[in-house]
Amino acid sequence: MHLDERIVGDVIVLAPAGRMTRDENFGVLPHRVRDLVKEWRRKMVLDLAGVSYMDSTCLGEIVSGFVTVRKNGGLMRFASPTPRVERLMEVAGLMAVFKTFPSEQDAVESLAGSLPES
């Protein structure tokens, strides 16, 4: 897995790409989220369009990142999950918890004005 990062206004977009498995860069995503929270970044979008496969261990990493952001007064949105990733999220019951959008732009726009800028 490779993790791209970009800033769109006051939103950090994290975009993992490739396979998200325990054997491929395990821990990268939650560690980066924790670092961003320490930098007072409170609006994040996780763009899942480039994730070809995700195992349940990495789904746990996403939940961990989501909880870290929420506990620190922030918001995380999800964009463009592939059908395979979306099914995994549905089976885990996370589609009711995560706010998911069809595109990165929609997810970023959903955060506009939702928190004071850092």
N, C-alpha and C positions, 0 to 999 in steps of 0.2 A: 504494500500500500504506500502511496505517496500522498502527502497532505499539502495542498496549496492553500494559501491564505491571501486575502485581499481586503481592502477597506472600501466600503461603499458608504459615503457620508459618515455617520457615526456608528455604523454597523460593521462588525468583523464577519466576513464570510469565510468559513472553513470548508474546503472541498476535498474530501478524500477521494482517491482514485485507485482502481484496481481491486484486489481481493482484500477484504478485511477479515483476517483470521488470527488466531492466537500465535501462529508461526510467522506472521508478516507484520513487523513493526508494532507489536502489541504494546499498548500503553502510550503510544505517541499522542493520540487524540485527547485523552483525559489530562495528560500532563500539560499539553498546550492550552487547554481550556483553563486549567488552574493558573497557569502563568498569565493568561489574559485577564482573568478575574483579579489577580494581584495588581495588574496594571490599570485597574478600574474600568476595564472594558465590560460593559453590562448588556450590550445588545449583540447577539450572535445568531448567525444563520448557518446551519449545517446543510450544505448542498450535497445530496447523495446521488446525483445524476451519474457520476463516474464510478460508482461502486458496482463492480460486476458480481461480487459474491460477499456475503457477510455471514459469519457463524454466530451462534448465540453468545459466545464469550465477548465478541466485539459489540454485540447489541448491549451487553452489560456495560461496556465502556461508554457507549452513547448515553445510557441512563445515568451513569456516574457523572458525566459532563453536564447533563441537563440539571441534575440535582445540585451540583456545585454552583452553577449559574444562578439557579433559583434561590438557593440559600444565601447568596450574596446580593440579593435584590435585583437580579438581572432577568433577562428574558432570552430564551433560545427558541428559534423557529426552525422548521425542517423544510427542505425544498427538494423537489424532483426525485423522490425515491424510485428506484427501478422496480418493476413488478415483483421481482424476487425479494428485494429488501422490504417492500411494502407488505408482502405476505408474511414475512418473518415478524414484522412489527404488529400486524394484525393478530397473529397467533399468540404473541406475547401480551396482547391487550393494550398495546401502547398507542394505537391510533386514537384512542379516546383521551389519552393524556397529552400527546404531542400535538402541537398545531402544525399541520403539514400543508404545504402549498405546492401547486403544480410547477412553479418556476422560482428561480432565485429572486427575480425582480419582485414577484408577488410577496415572497417571504420578507424581503427587505422593506417593502412598502408597508407591510403589516406592523412594522416596528416604529414607523414614523410617529414622532410625538409621544411615544408610549412611556418614555423615561426621560428625565433631564439628562442633558449631555454631560459626559464625564469631564 
